[in-house]
Amino acid sequence: MNNQSKTALVSKATLWPFILLTSLFLLWGLANNMTDTLLAAFKKILSMTDTQTSWIQMAFYGAYFCLALPAAIYIKKYTYKSGVLLGLGLFAVGGLLFYPASILMSYGFFLFALYVLAGGLSILETSANPYIMVMGPESSATRRLNLAQSFNPVGSIIGVLLSKLFILSQLNVAEADERSKMTADQLQQVRQAELDAVMSTYVGVALFLVLVWVLIKFTKMPTASENEDQDSLKDSFKRLMANKNYVFGVFTQFFYVGAQIGVWSYTIRYIMLELDLNESDASDYYMAAIILFTVNRFVFTGLMKYVRPSLLMAISALVAISLTLVVIFGHGMVGAIALVLISGCMSLMFPTIYGLGAEGLGKDTKLGGSGLIMAILGGAVFPVIQGLVSDSLDSIHLSFFVPACCYLVVVAYGIYHYKHKKEIASGTL
């Protein structure tokens, strides 16, 4: 059992900066889940296969991998606040790039815009996650991060709503076979209207981000310090690679994010197939999954006062595997409900893996945090694998074996950390 239930999460002096930083978790949740719905949108707009649409996730989460380490170097040299401002700025620029992409009607340009946007999110997460952890007592760092991350799915709900109202509901009812019979001019008009809906939504979000950037720029934030010496990046990297708990945490984060993005990316497709719904109506089930994810994030944060985070995570991953098997072998409403329930199990995993993996890193927390963010690359890799399985076997059901296998890694890490908690805390493992 956890005996830290009375440990303060945030002091009164840092409450407002904590609230302001927590709002950023909401914003990147919004972006993440708007991206998930783009797979269904572009599949219809450009008559793509599951594998082709999965390149959206490759561009988005590939940017996380490429920008996380440079972000860590940047905030190591400057401050957490400077990293937040840089990331938020790129986030806004990426959204604005959707305008020229829609004019050119280029899938490649949309992918580039997403890459820039996600690059900003990578910098933002690399800055904000460790910043939240050092904003209070180390003993409550994982709980504090879970609390901040609890607002991430609130943004996810907003993102799904925006996608449903302004993108998915605006898609033309014509399916791929009907579009193939249209003239070139007719098809271009249909696609332009649909791409304009995508563009206007993202540009609107980008304009709001500019306002948030200005607010943070002129707000005095605490200068959280890890009291680090002038060790080279090489020395820090060596220490991190020798830390078994950290390496296992990064490995687990890679697989977990792959599972999460895979499940969410193909939720709408699965629901459409099993319940015979269109994209807009199927997104209601995706919305239900995100709401459950949000509620359970708060529930698990509360439970962590009494039960070790690692144990809760292992149990949740086991339940997620069971539900995924129902999705694979079930049909109709049974499969749809199981798919929604998986999100309730996933809600604690990302921040818990991050917190457990970063435990005891001390002066290496900034660089270590970048590795845990780079692991988000799993969100680019596994949805592509899942798409290939779906296309090659002609079965969206069997493709869910991919996330099921990923959850096994989460179970293993949860058990590992639970068994070696003392050694990890003392720095001997």
N, C-alpha and C positions, 0 to 999 in steps of 0.2 A: 504493500500500500504506500501511497505518497504521503509523506508527513510534512509537506510544504504548503498545506492549505491556507495558512495564515500569512504567507509571504506576500508583501505588497507587489502589485504588478507595475504601477506607475506612481511616481511622487506628484504632489500638487504642482511643483515647479515645472515639471515636464508634461503636464496633462495636455495643454493646448498644442504643443508641437507633436505630441503623440496622436492627438485627434487629427491634426492636419496631415500627418504622414499616413495615417490609417485611411484617409480619403483616397490616397493614391492606390491603395490595394483595391478599392472599389473600381477605380478607373481602368486598371489593367485587366480586371475581371470582365469588365464591359467589352474591352477589345478582344480578349481571348474567345469569348462565346459568340460574338458577332462573326468572328472568323470561322468558327465551327459551322455556322449556318450557311456560310458562303459555299461550302462544298455542295449542298443541295441546290443552291441558287445557280452556280456556274454549270452544274451537271445539266440543268434544264436549259439555261440560256445558250450554252455553246454545244449542247448535245454530246457531253463527255462521258468517258467511262469512269469507274470508281478510281482506277489507278491515275488517270489524268487529273481528276479533281484533287487527289491526295497531294499534288504538288503545291497546293495552297498551304497545307500544313508544313511541307518541306521548306518552303520559303519563309514562313512565319517562324517556325521553331529552329530552323537552321540559323536564322539571324541571332537567336538567343545564344547559340553555341559560339558564333563568331565574335560577338561583341562583349560577352561577359568578362573575359580576361582583360581586354583593353579597359573596360569599365573599372575593374578592380585596381589596375595600375593607376588609372586617372584619380580615383577617390583616395588611393594610398598617398598620392602626391599632393592632392588638394584636400577637399572635405566631402563629407556625405552630402551636404546641401548642394555643392557644385555638381555632384553626380546626379542628384535628383533633377536639377534644372536642365542639365544636358539631355538626360533621358526623356524628360517631359517635352523638351523642344523637338527632338527627333520624332517622338510620338505624334506631335501635331503636324510636322512636315509630311510624314508618311500619309496621314489622313488627307492632307491637301493635295497630294500627288494623285489621288483618285480622280481628280478633275481632268487633268490631261489624259489619264488612262482611259476614261470614258469617251473622250472625244476621239481618240485614236482607235477605240474599240479593240484594244490589244490585251490579250490574256497575259502576255509576257510583261507588259507595263504594269498591270494590276499586281502581278507577283512581285515586281520591283518595289512598288508602293508598299506592299505588305512587308517586304523585307526591311525597308527603312523604318516603317512604323514599329515592327517587332524589335528592330535594333534598339530603338528608343526604350521599349519596354524592358529589354535585357539590361540596359544600363540602369533603368529605374529600379528594377527588382534587385540588382546587384547592390545598389545603394541602400534601398529602403529596408530590406530584410535584416541585414546585420545592424543597421541603425536602430531598428526597433528592439533588437536583442540587447544592445548595450545601453538602452535608455532606462535601465533599472537593475535590480539585483540579478546576478547570474543564475541564482537558484530558481528564479521564476521566468527565465528567458524563453523557454519553450512554450509556457502558458501564455506569455505576453505576445509571442509571435502568433500563436493560435488565435488569440483574441483579435489581433489586427487582421489576420487572414480571414477571420469570420466575416468581414465586410467585403472580401473579394467576391464571394458568390452573390452578394447583394448587387454588385456591379454586373455579375453574370446575368442575373434576372433582368436587369435593365437592358443589357445587350441583346438578350433574346427577344424582349419586347420590341425594341427598336427594329430588330431584323424582321420580326413577324409583321409589324405594322407598316414599315416603310420599304422593305425589300421583298420578302416572301409573298406578301399579299398582293404585290404589284406585278408578279410574274404572270405572263400570258398563259392561258389555259392550254394552249396548243402543245402537244407532246412532240417527241423527236420525229415520229413517223409523219405527223401532220406538217411539221416544219420542213421536212425534206421535200414536200410537195409545193412549198411556197416559191414564188419567184425570188430572185436575188434582192430586189428592192423591198418586197414585203418582209422577207426575213431580216433585212437590215433594220427596217423600221421597228419591228418587234424587239429585236435585240437592243437597239439604241434606247428604247423606252425602259427596258429592264435594267440596262447598265446605268442609265441616268438615276434610277432609284437607288442603286448601290452607291453611286458616287455622292449623291446629295446627302445620304445618311452619314457617310464617313466624313465629308467636308463639314457637316454640321457639328459632329463630335470634335473635329479638329479646332474649330473656332472656339468651342467651350474650353478646350485644353489651353488655349492661349490665355484665357482669363485666369485659369488656375495657375499657370506659370507666373503671371504677374503677381498674384497673391503670395505665392511662396517666395518669390524674389524679394519682396519687401517685408517679409516676416522674419523676425529674429529667431533663429533656431539654435539649440544648444550645440556646442562643439564637442560631441562625444569622442572620447579618445580611448584607444586600446593601449596607450602607453608603449607603443612599439619602438624598438631601437632601429638602427639604420641597417639592419640585415638586408642582404641582397635578395632579389626575387628567387634566385637559385637556392639560397639557404632555406627560405620559407617553403619553397616547393619540395625540397628534400624532406623537411620535417613533416609536411602534409602527406607525402607518399609513404612515409614510415608509420603513419597513424592508421592502424587497421580499421578502427571504427569510422574514421573519416572516409577512407577509400570505399568501404562497404556502403556507407551512406550515399556517396556519389553514384555508385553502381546501382543502388536501389532506386534512387531518384530518377535515373535514366529509364529504368523499366516502368516505374510507377507512372511517370508522365506519359510514356507511350501508351499505357493502358487507359489512362484517363482520356486522352485525346482520341484514342481509337474508339472507345465506347461512345463518347459524345459526337464524334464526327459522323458515325454511322447510325446514330439513334433515329434520326428523321427517316433515313432510307429504310431501316428495319420496320418502323411503325407504318410507313406508307405501304410496304409490302404486305405486312400481316393484317392490317386493319383497313386496307384499301382507301387510304386518305390522300389528299393532296399535300403539298409542302407546307402550306400555311396551317392547315388543321393538324398535321403531324407534329408541328413545332409546339403544340400545346403539351404534348407528352414530354418533349425536351424541356419545356418550361417547368413542368411538374418535377422533373429530375433535378433541375437547378434549385428549385425551392426546397426540396428535401435536402439537397446538399447544403444549402444555407442554414436551415434549421438545425441540422445535425452538427454543423460546425460549432454552433453555440453550445449544443448539448454536450459534445465531446470536450469542449474547453472546460465546462463545469465538472465533468466526470474526472478530468485530470487532477483535480484537487485531492482525489481519493484513490485513484488507480494510476499506476505508472503509464505514461504515454506509450511506451514500447509495447506493453501488454495489450492495451486497447487497440493499437494498430494491427498487431498480429491477429487478434480475434476478428477485427473488421475485414481484414484481407481474406481470411478463411471463409467468412460469410459471402464476400464478393465473388470468390471462386464458385461457391455453390450456386449463387444466383446466375452467374455467367453460364453455367452448365444448363440451367433452366432455359436461358435465352437460346442456347444452341439447339437443344432438343425439344423445346416447347414451341407452341404456335399460338396465334391469335392473341387474345387478351392476357393469357397466362404469361407468354413470352414478353409482351409489352410491359406488364407490371413488374416482372423480374428485372427488365432492363432499366426501368425507372428506379427501382430499389437499390441497384448497384451504386448509384450516386450517393445514397445515404451512407454507404460504407466507405466511400472514397473521401468524404469530406475532411477527415482529420489527417490524411496521409501526407500531402505535400509539406505543410508546415511542420509536422511532427518529424518527418524524415530530415528536413532541413535543420530543425532544432537539435535533434539527436546527433546528426552528423557533424554539426558545428560545435558540439559540446566540448569545452575545455581547450579550444584552439587558441585563446588568448590573443597575442599579437598577430597571429596568422588568420584571424577571423575574416578580414577583408578579402584576402586572396582565396582563403578556403570557401568563402561565400560565393566567389565567382565560379568555382568548380561545381558547387551545388546548383548554380543557375545554368551553367553550361550543360549540365546533365538534362536540362529541358530539351536537348536535342532529341531525346527519346520521342518527343511529340512530333518530330519530323520523320523519324525512321519507322516506327511501328504502324502508324496509319497507312503508310505506303505498303508495308508488308501485308497489312490487313486488306488493303484494296487489291493487291495482287492475288491473295488467297480467294477473295470474293469473285474476282473476274475469272481466274483460272479454273475454279471449281464451280463457278456459276451458283454460288451459295453465300449470301450475306450471313446466314446462320453459322456456318462452319468457320467463317472469318473471325468469330468471337473467341476461338481457341487462342488467338494471339494475345488479347488482354488477359485471358485466364492464366496463361503461363507467366505473364508479367507479375501477377498478384502473388505467385509462389515466391518470388524474390522478396516481396514486401513482407511476407510471413517469416521468411528466414531471417531478415534483418531485425524484425521486431523481437524474435526469440533470442537472437544473438545479443542485442543490446540489453535485453532484460536479464540475461544470464551474466553479463560482464559489466553491469552498471558500476560497480565499485572500482574496477580496474580502469574503466574509461574516465570516471570522475577524478581519479588520482593521477591520470596521465601515464599509466604504465601499459596501456594497450592502444 
